[in-house]
Amino acid sequence: MAEIDLDVLLGQCPNRRIDNEEEVRQEVLAWEVDKNNKDAKINWQFTNKKARIKLKHLYPKLDV
């Protein structure tokens, strides 16, 4: 989910360079507050079962 938020944030950033860390913090906080107020949801495109099949190499096999 962090990657999704970062991608959205980068897509909404102004086309300017921010040289001040405090200004970056303020911009990100304003974006975060706005996003949270919209109660944004992620529309997952597949189930856990399908994810485990597609991403099998990422899931360790447990001997239970």
C-alpha positions in Angstrom: 0.0 0.0 0.0 2.9 2.4 0.7 4.0 2.0 -2.9 0.5 2.9 -4.1 0.4 6.0 -1.9 3.8 7.1 -3.1 2.9 6.7 -6.7 -0.3 8.7 -6.2 1.6 11.4 -4.3 4.3 11.6 -7.1 1.6 11.9 -9.7 0.0 14.8 -7.9 3.2 16.7 -7.0 3.6 20.1 -8.5 6.2 20.5 -11.3 8.6 22.3 -9.1 11.6 21.5 -7.0 11.1 21.9 -3.2 14.5 22.7 -1.6 13.3 22.9 2.0 12.6 19.7 4.0 10.0 21.5 6.2 8.0 22.6 3.1 8.1 19.0 1.8 6.7 17.8 5.1 3.9 20.4 5.0 3.0 19.4 1.4 2.9 15.7 2.2 0.9 16.3 5.4 -1.7 18.4 3.4 -1.9 15.7 0.8 -2.3 13.0 3.5 -5.0 14.9 5.3 -6.9 15.4 2.0 -6.6 11.7 1.1 -7.7 10.6 4.5 -10.7 12.9 4.4 -11.8 11.4 1.1 -11.7 7.9 2.8 -9.9 6.5 -0.3 -10.2 2.8 -0.9 -8.0 0.3 -2.8 -9.8 -1.8 -5.3 -7.9 -5.1 -5.1 -8.1 -6.9 -8.4 -7.5 -10.5 -7.1 -8.2 -12.6 -4.1 -5.6 -13.9 -1.6 -5.9 -17.3 -3.2 -5.1 -16.0 -6.7 -2.3 -13.8 -5.3 -0.7 -16.9 -3.7 -0.8 -18.7 -7.0 0.5 -15.7 -9.0 3.1 -14.8 -6.4 4.0 -18.3 -5.3 7.7 -17.6 -5.3 7.2 -14.9 -2.6 5.4 -17.2 -0.2 7.5 -19.6 1.9 6.4 -23.2 2.0 5.7 -24.2 5.6 5.9 -27.8 6.7 3.1 -28.1 9.3 
